[in-house]
Amino acid sequence: MTAFFSVLIICIAGFLIGSVPFGLVIAKFFCNTDPRQGGSGNVGATNVARLCGFRYGFATLVCDLLKGFLPVLMFRLSDNGLEYLAYAMGLSVICGHMFSVFLSFKGGKGVATTVGVFLALAPLQLVIAGVVCIFCIWRSGYVSAGSIVLVISLPLLLLLSGRAGDAVFACLTAALVLYAHRANIRRLLRGEEKPWLSKKV
């Protein structure tokens, strides 16, 4: 019962941490812009960069990454043999980012926060997946395509590294991110997706 309540508290805390909409805060404070009203309508780093400029998009990226990285790193470094606590925190933070309580259970698409989580869990595999992601974005011009490749690559790389537990967790996070990108996937298939260097709207 104690373990159950521990996981429950961690999940609630992680969800609230993930719910903080840094993209909206940065865009409103520095640019007087609501990212929900322009571009893709998303509060993530890509849309903030599209509407407000690269530096504000980068600031959003860093903040969204850190809210996944720092809480999970805390549990990863505790070395208490309870890896499921790190998984519970990571999954909760990603869900909070995607379904923010401060945005009527809407939010970003979870990529930057997922990167932060795996920076704490599996930095080597993340770097390899990140290189593949960047190459995909460079060749295609679509951040969404790179993001999809990133989350699909992670469980495969972890499985090849013999880290079955992390691979299963990566599959869960990939399912969440792919669900959040379902509209992007449809636009990519129809050739209607906006490239990341498109002009401000």
C-alpha positions as CSV (number, residue, x, y, z in Angstrom):
1,M,0.0,0.0,0.0
2,T,2.9,2.3,0.8
3,A,4.4,1.7,-2.6
4,F,1.1,2.4,-4.3
5,F,0.8,5.8,-2.5
6,S,4.4,6.6,-3.3
7,V,3.8,6.0,-7.0
8,L,0.5,7.9,-6.9
9,I,2.2,10.9,-5.3
10,I,5.0,10.8,-7.8
11,C,2.5,10.6,-10.7
12,I,0.6,13.6,-9.5
13,A,3.7,15.6,-8.9
14,G,5.1,14.6,-12.3
15,F,1.8,15.5,-14.0
16,L,1.8,19.0,-12.4
17,I,5.4,19.6,-13.3
18,G,4.8,18.6,-16.9
19,S,1.7,20.7,-17.0
20,V,3.6,24.0,-16.7
21,P,3.2,25.5,-20.2
22,F,6.6,27.2,-20.7
23,G,5.9,27.8,-24.4
24,L,2.8,29.8,-23.6
25,V,4.6,31.7,-20.8
26,I,7.6,32.6,-22.9
27,A,5.5,33.6,-26.0
28,K,3.1,35.7,-24.0
29,F,5.7,37.4,-21.8
30,F,8.4,38.2,-24.4
31,C,6.4,38.4,-27.6
32,N,2.9,39.2,-26.5
33,T,1.8,36.3,-28.6
34,D,-0.5,33.3,-27.8
35,P,1.0,30.3,-29.7
36,R,-2.4,28.6,-29.5
37,Q,-3.8,31.3,-31.8
38,G,-1.2,31.0,-34.6
39,G,0.9,28.6,-36.6
40,S,0.0,25.0,-35.7
41,G,-1.8,26.2,-32.5
42,N,0.7,24.2,-30.4
43,V,2.6,25.5,-27.3
44,G,5.7,23.6,-28.1
45,A,9.1,24.9,-29.1
46,T,8.6,24.5,-32.9
47,N,5.5,26.7,-33.0
48,V,7.0,29.2,-30.6
49,A,10.1,29.5,-32.8
50,R,7.9,29.9,-35.9
51,L,5.8,32.7,-34.3
52,C,8.3,34.5,-32.1
53,G,11.8,33.6,-33.4
54,F,14.4,31.0,-32.9
55,R,15.7,32.2,-29.5
56,Y,12.3,32.0,-27.9
57,G,11.7,28.6,-29.5
58,F,15.1,27.4,-28.1
59,A,14.2,28.8,-24.7
60,T,11.0,26.8,-24.8
61,L,12.9,23.7,-25.9
62,V,15.3,24.0,-23.0
63,C,12.6,24.5,-20.4
64,D,10.4,21.7,-21.7
65,L,13.5,19.4,-21.8
66,L,14.5,20.3,-18.2
67,K,11.1,19.5,-16.8
68,G,11.6,16.0,-18.1
69,F,15.3,15.7,-17.2
70,L,15.6,17.0,-13.7
71,P,12.8,15.0,-11.9
72,V,13.7,11.7,-13.6
73,L,17.5,12.3,-12.9
74,M,16.6,12.7,-9.2
75,F,15.2,9.2,-9.1
76,R,17.8,7.7,-11.4
77,L,20.6,8.9,-9.1
78,S,19.0,7.7,-5.9
79,D,20.2,4.1,-6.8
80,N,17.4,2.6,-4.6
81,G,16.7,-0.3,-7.0
82,L,13.2,1.1,-7.7
83,E,13.5,2.0,-11.4
84,Y,9.8,2.0,-11.8
85,L,9.7,5.3,-9.8
86,A,11.8,7.0,-12.5
87,Y,9.5,5.5,-15.1
88,A,6.4,6.7,-13.3
89,M,7.8,10.2,-13.0
90,G,8.9,10.3,-16.6
91,L,5.6,9.1,-18.0
92,S,3.7,11.5,-15.8
93,V,5.7,14.5,-16.8
94,I,5.2,13.7,-20.5
95,C,1.5,13.2,-20.0
96,G,1.3,16.5,-18.0
97,H,3.1,18.3,-20.9
98,M,0.6,16.9,-23.4
99,F,-2.5,17.2,-21.3
100,S,-1.8,20.3,-19.2
101,V,-4.2,21.0,-16.3
102,F,-3.4,24.7,-17.0
103,L,-4.6,24.5,-20.6
104,S,-7.8,22.6,-20.2
105,F,-6.0,19.3,-20.7
106,K,-4.4,20.3,-23.9
107,G,-0.7,21.0,-24.5
108,G,2.5,20.3,-26.4
109,K,3.4,17.1,-28.3
110,G,5.8,15.8,-25.7
111,V,9.0,15.6,-27.8
112,A,11.3,18.0,-25.8
113,T,10.1,16.5,-22.5
114,T,10.6,13.0,-23.8
115,V,14.2,14.0,-24.8
116,G,14.7,15.3,-21.3
117,V,13.4,12.1,-19.7
118,F,15.7,9.9,-21.8
119,L,18.7,12.3,-21.3
120,A,18.4,11.1,-17.7
121,L,17.6,7.5,-18.4
122,A,19.7,6.6,-21.5
123,P,21.9,9.4,-22.7
124,L,24.0,7.4,-25.2
125,Q,21.0,5.9,-27.0
126,L,19.3,9.4,-27.0
127,V,22.3,11.0,-28.6
128,I,22.3,8.3,-31.4
129,A,18.5,8.8,-31.9
130,G,19.0,12.5,-31.8
131,V,21.6,12.4,-34.6
132,V,19.1,10.3,-36.7
133,C,16.4,12.8,-35.9
134,I,18.5,15.8,-36.9
135,F,19.5,14.1,-40.2
136,C,15.8,13.4,-40.9
137,I,14.9,17.0,-40.3
138,W,17.8,18.3,-42.4
139,R,16.8,16.0,-45.3
140,S,13.0,16.4,-45.1
141,G,12.6,19.9,-43.6
142,Y,9.9,18.7,-41.2
143,V,10.4,18.7,-37.5
144,S,7.5,16.4,-37.1
145,A,9.2,13.7,-39.2
146,G,12.3,14.0,-37.2
147,S,10.4,13.7,-34.0
148,I,8.6,10.6,-35.2
149,V,11.9,9.0,-36.2
150,L,13.4,9.9,-32.8
151,V,10.7,8.2,-30.7
152,I,10.7,5.1,-32.9
153,S,14.5,4.8,-32.8
154,L,14.8,4.9,-29.0
155,P,13.1,1.6,-28.1
156,L,15.0,-0.1,-31.0
157,L,18.3,1.2,-29.7
158,L,17.6,0.3,-26.1
159,L,16.5,-3.2,-27.1
160,L,19.8,-3.6,-29.1
161,S,21.6,-2.4,-26.0
162,G,20.1,-5.2,-23.9
163,R,18.0,-2.7,-21.8
164,A,14.6,-4.4,-22.0
165,G,13.0,-2.4,-19.2
166,D,14.0,0.9,-20.7
167,A,12.9,-0.3,-24.2
168,V,9.4,-1.1,-22.9
169,F,9.2,2.3,-21.3
170,A,10.4,3.9,-24.5
171,C,7.6,2.1,-26.4
172,L,5.0,3.6,-24.1
173,T,6.4,7.1,-24.5
174,A,6.6,6.6,-28.3
175,A,3.0,5.6,-28.4
176,L,2.1,8.9,-26.6
177,V,4.2,11.0,-28.9
178,L,2.9,9.3,-32.0
179,Y,-0.7,9.8,-30.8
180,A,0.1,13.5,-30.3
181,H,1.5,13.7,-33.8
182,R,-1.5,11.9,-35.5
183,A,-2.5,15.1,-37.3
184,N,1.1,15.7,-38.4
185,I,1.3,12.1,-39.7
186,R,-1.8,12.7,-41.8
187,R,-0.5,15.9,-43.2
188,L,2.9,14.3,-44.0
189,L,1.1,11.6,-45.9
190,R,-0.9,14.2,-47.8
191,G,2.1,16.4,-48.4
192,E,0.5,19.3,-46.5
193,E,2.8,19.5,-43.5
194,K,4.5,22.9,-42.8
195,P,8.3,22.9,-43.0
196,W,10.1,24.2,-39.9
197,L,11.5,27.2,-41.7
198,S,8.1,28.5,-42.9
199,K,7.5,32.2,-42.4
200,K,5.7,33.6,-39.3
201,V,1.9,33.7,-39.5
